[in-house]
């Protein structure tokens, strides 16, 4: 059995002391409470900018849906999002809210203006992080190619330098600018933005963002796998603790149903559920059937029932740590491999 990554139950407040005192029930209870808390972590993202900057299209792309899909943020040539509107992520309704924001994305499709800077200064006073997003970069590259022989790299450098200098002139020290295309998230600076947020968000919110992040490159999938392995380790520990000693509230909670819930979470985090695959098929013009055909895991693109789970886990005869860990780890590895294959197919 491979070693778990980064975290262990001892990092949860109270667990280390409980284990030292042979209080298995107490340790299990704290692990259960921690897992439930992690499930309910909210992440509120404010996306703002002037009319026509591409805010709605970016919101929809980030949520993995098309502009015309049900529940999509409205788009158009006129201002369509002049009021604060919450747009929940389809796989995590806790992702977007409007009362409290964790960070701000200030979007412009041309030059950043004085209003953008005033907003940034207000956000800074609130002690919140903000990032400038220069949108519709694909349009700029096509336009530049039509009138000159400049390389794509030179065009991107020119735009980035211009944005940074403009913001400095308007009073922003060390502005952070990310160049993006909402129709090609796997290109340009979207991955760089994700890495920046990963460094600057608290760990619990970092994982929430990671789980709903589109699989724009293999590295994102690897990071998801690493984070989920910590979750897996805690579940296995909890299962073993509950099996070793009766714990009020755990005799029913920690059973195959909870493991099914964990696997369902894995599937959604990797974007391998039916709805996520269908949205990916529409977005990339690669058919759902073609994406589904590269998947091997029996729990992907299906409703995960008890019968399906047990069929795919014939050795799950008890809830010991070793058994639970091995079963969930096998499923996690297989899903991660499938996610990589789906990404490769979609990008082709």
C-alpha positions in Angstrom: 0.0 0.0 0.0 1.4 3.4 -1.0 1.8 6.1 1.6 -0.8 8.8 1.8 0.0 12.3 0.6 0.7 15.3 2.8 -2.0 15.0 5.4 -3.0 12.5 8.1 -5.7 12.4 10.8 -3.3 13.7 13.4 -3.5 17.1 11.7 -7.1 17.5 12.6 -7.6 19.3 16.0 -8.2 16.8 18.8 -7.4 13.7 16.8 -3.8 13.3 17.9 -4.8 13.6 21.6 -7.6 11.2 21.2 -5.4 8.6 19.6 -2.8 9.0 22.3 -5.4 8.3 24.9 -6.7 5.3 22.9 -10.0 7.2 22.4 -10.9 5.7 19.1 -14.5 6.8 19.3 -13.4 10.4 19.9 -10.9 10.4 17.1 -13.5 9.0 14.7 -16.1 11.6 15.7 -13.6 14.5 15.1 -12.7 13.0 11.7 -16.3 12.8 10.8 -17.0 16.4 11.8 -14.0 17.5 9.8 -15.1 15.7 6.6 -18.6 17.2 6.9 -17.2 20.7 7.4 -15.0 20.3 4.3 -18.0 19.3 2.3 -19.8 22.5 3.1 -17.0 25.0 2.4 -18.2 27.9 0.3 -16.1 29.8 -2.2 -17.5 33.2 -3.4 -15.9 34.7 -6.5 -16.7 38.2 -7.7 -16.3 38.7 -11.4 -16.7 42.3 -12.5 -15.8 44.7 -15.3 -17.2 47.1 -17.8 -20.0 46.3 -20.3 -18.9 43.9 -23.1 -15.8 42.8 -21.3 -16.8 39.1 -21.5 -17.8 38.6 -17.9 -20.7 36.2 -18.6 -18.8 34.1 -21.1 -16.0 33.7 -18.6 -18.5 32.7 -15.8 -20.0 30.1 -18.1 -16.6 28.7 -19.3 -15.4 28.5 -15.7 -18.6 26.6 -14.8 -18.1 24.2 -17.7 -21.2 25.2 -19.6 -22.0 26.9 -22.9 -23.5 30.4 -23.2 -26.8 28.9 -24.5 -27.1 26.2 -21.8 -29.9 26.3 -19.2 -28.7 28.4 -16.2 -25.9 30.1 -18.1 -25.1 33.7 -17.4 -26.7 35.8 -20.2 -24.4 37.1 -22.9 -24.8 39.7 -25.6 -23.5 42.8 -27.3 -25.1 45.0 -24.7 -24.7 45.0 -20.9 -26.5 41.9 -19.6 -25.1 41.5 -16.1 -25.4 45.0 -14.6 -26.7 43.7 -11.3 -25.1 41.3 -8.8 -26.2 37.9 -9.8 -25.1 34.5 -8.2 -24.2 31.8 -10.7 -23.7 28.5 -8.8 -21.3 25.9 -10.2 -23.4 22.9 -11.6 -21.4 20.5 -9.4 -21.0 22.7 -6.3 -23.7 25.2 -5.3 -21.4 26.5 -2.6 -19.0 27.9 -5.1 -20.7 31.3 -5.9 -22.5 33.7 -3.6 -23.0 37.5 -3.4 -22.8 38.4 0.3 -19.2 37.7 0.8 -16.4 37.4 -1.8 -13.1 35.5 -1.3 -11.4 37.2 -4.3 -12.2 39.4 -7.3 -11.5 39.0 -11.0 -11.6 42.4 -12.8 -12.2 41.7 -16.5 -11.5 43.9 -19.5 -11.4 43.0 -23.2 -9.3 46.1 -24.1 -7.4 48.5 -21.8 -8.0 48.6 -18.1 -9.6 52.0 -17.2 -9.9 54.3 -14.3 -13.1 52.6 -13.1 -11.2 49.3 -12.9 -8.5 50.9 -10.8 -11.0 52.6 -8.4 -12.7 49.2 -7.9 -9.3 47.5 -7.2 -8.4 50.2 -4.7 -11.7 49.6 -2.8 -11.1 45.9 -2.9 -7.6 46.4 -1.4 -9.2 48.4 1.5 -11.4 45.4 2.1 -8.2 43.3 2.4 -9.3 41.0 -0.4 -7.2 39.8 -3.3 -7.9 41.0 -6.8 -6.6 39.9 -10.2 -6.9 41.6 -13.6 -8.1 39.4 -16.4 -7.5 40.6 -20.0 -10.2 38.6 -21.9 -10.8 37.7 -25.6 -7.1 37.2 -26.2 -7.8 34.9 -29.1 -9.5 37.7 -31.0 -6.4 39.9 -30.5 -4.1 37.2 -31.8 -6.2 36.7 -34.9 -6.4 40.5 -35.5 -2.6 40.9 -35.2 -1.9 38.0 -37.5 -4.0 39.6 -40.2 -2.0 42.7 -40.3 1.5 41.7 -39.3 3.9 38.7 -39.1 4.4 39.0 -35.3 4.5 35.7 -33.5 1.8 34.8 -31.0 4.4 35.1 -28.2 5.3 38.6 -29.2 1.6 39.6 -29.4 1.0 38.2 -25.9 4.0 40.0 -24.5 2.9 43.3 -26.1 -0.6 43.0 -24.7 0.6 42.0 -21.2 3.2 44.8 -21.0 0.7 47.3 -22.2 -1.9 46.3 -19.6 0.7 46.3 -16.7 2.1 49.7 -17.7 -1.4 51.2 -18.0 -2.4 50.0 -14.6 0.9 51.3 -13.1 0.2 54.7 -14.6 -3.2 54.7 -13.0 -1.8 53.9 -9.6 -1.7 50.1 -9.1 1.6 48.8 -7.8 2.7 45.5 -9.2 -0.5 44.7 -11.0 -1.2 41.0 -11.7 -2.6 40.5 -15.2 -3.7 37.2 -16.7 -4.4 36.9 -20.4 -7.3 34.6 -21.3 -9.8 33.3 -23.8 -13.0 31.9 -22.4 -13.3 29.6 -25.4 -9.8 28.2 -25.0 -9.2 27.9 -21.2 -6.4 25.4 -21.8 -4.4 28.1 -23.5 -2.8 31.3 -22.3 -2.8 32.2 -18.6 -5.8 30.3 -17.1 -3.4 27.7 -15.6 -1.2 30.5 -14.2 -4.3 32.1 -12.5 -5.2 28.7 -11.0 -1.7 28.3 -9.6 -1.8 31.8 -8.2 -5.1 31.2 -6.5 -3.8 27.9 -5.2 -1.0 29.7 -3.4 -3.1 32.5 -2.0 -6.4 30.9 -0.9 -6.8 29.1 2.5 -6.3 25.4 2.1 -10.0 24.5 2.6 -11.1 26.9 -0.1 -8.2 26.0 -2.3 -9.5 22.4 -2.4 -13.0 23.6 -3.1 -11.8 25.6 -6.1 -9.6 22.8 -7.3 -12.4 20.2 -7.3 -14.6 22.4 -9.6 -11.7 23.6 -11.8 -12.0 22.6 -15.4 -9.4 20.0 -16.4 -7.5 22.4 -18.6 -4.2 20.4 -18.4 -2.8 17.2 -16.9 -1.3 19.0 -13.9 -4.8 20.1 -12.7 -5.9 16.4 -12.8 -2.8 15.4 -10.8 -3.4 18.0 -8.2 -7.0 16.8 -7.8 -5.8 13.3 -7.3 -3.3 14.4 -4.6 -6.0 16.3 -2.7 -8.5 13.5 -3.0 -6.0 11.0 -1.7 -6.0 12.9 1.6 -9.8 12.7 1.7 -9.5 9.0 1.0 -7.0 8.4 3.8 -9.4 10.1 6.3 -12.3 8.1 5.1 -10.3 4.8 5.5 -9.2 5.9 9.0 -12.8 6.7 9.9 -14.1 3.5 8.6 -11.6 1.5 10.6 -12.3 3.4 13.8 -16.0 2.9 13.4 -15.6 -0.8 12.8 -13.3 -1.2 15.8 -15.6 0.4 18.4 -19.3 1.5 18.4 -19.6 5.2 17.9 -22.9 7.1 18.3 -23.9 8.4 14.9 -21.3 6.5 13.0 -22.7 3.0 12.9 -25.0 4.0 10.0 -22.9 6.9 8.6 -19.7 5.0 8.0 -20.7 2.2 5.8 -20.8 1.4 2.1 -23.2 4.4 1.6 -20.5 6.8 2.8 -17.9 5.2 0.5 -20.4 5.5 -2.4 -20.6 9.2 -1.6 -16.9 9.5 -1.6 -16.6 7.8 -5.0 -19.4 10.0 -6.4 -17.3 13.0 -5.2 -14.2 11.6 -7.0 -16.2 11.1 -10.2 -17.5 14.7 -10.2 -14.2 16.2 -9.2 -12.6 14.6 -12.3 -15.5 15.7 -14.5 -16.4 12.1 -15.3 -20.1 12.1 -14.5 -22.6 12.1 -17.4 -23.5 15.7 -17.3 -19.9 17.0 -17.1 -18.9 14.8 -20.0 -21.9 16.0 -22.1 -21.0 19.6 -21.3 -17.4 18.9 -22.3 -18.6 17.2 -25.6 -20.6 20.3 -26.5 -17.8 22.7 -25.6 -15.1 20.8 -27.6 -17.2 19.4 -30.4 -15.9 15.9 -29.5 -18.9 13.6 -29.2 -20.0 12.2 -25.8 -19.6 8.7 -27.2 -16.0 9.3 -28.2 -15.2 10.7 -24.7 -17.0 7.8 -23.0 -15.2 5.2 -25.1 -11.8 6.1 -23.6 -13.0 5.5 -20.0 -12.3 2.3 -18.3 -13.5 2.8 -14.7 -16.9 1.1 -14.1 -18.1 3.9 -11.8 -17.5 6.7 -14.3 -20.4 8.1 -16.4 -23.0 6.1 -14.3 -25.2 6.5 -11.3 -23.2 4.9 -8.5 -25.5 2.5 -6.7 -24.6 0.1 -3.9 -24.8 -2.8 -6.4 -22.5 -1.1 -8.9 -20.0 -0.2 -6.1 -19.9 -3.7 -4.6 -19.6 -5.2 -8.1 -16.5 -3.1 -8.8 -15.1 -3.8 -5.3 -15.5 -7.5 -4.7 -12.9 -7.5 -1.9 -14.8 -5.1 0.3 -15.8 -7.6 2.9 -15.1 -5.3 5.9 -14.4 -1.7 6.8 -10.9 -2.1 8.0 -8.4 0.6 7.1 -6.3 -1.5 4.7 -9.3 -2.8 2.8 -11.1 0.5 2.6 -7.9 2.3 1.6 -7.0 -0.2 -1.1 -10.5 -0.1 -2.6 -10.8 3.6 -2.7 -7.2 4.1 -3.8 -7.7 1.7 -6.8 -10.8 3.6 -7.8 -9.1 7.0 -7.4 -6.1 5.9 -9.6 -8.4 4.6 -12.3 -10.5 7.7 -12.4 -7.4 9.9 -12.6 -6.1 7.9 -15.5 -9.5 8.2 -17.2 -9.6 11.9 -16.7 -6.2 12.3 -18.4 -7.4 10.2 -21.3 -10.7 12.2 -21.6 -8.7 15.5 -21.6 -6.3 14.2 -24.3 -9.3 13.1 -26.4 -11.1 16.5 -25.9 -8.1 18.6 -26.8 -7.4 16.5 -30.0 
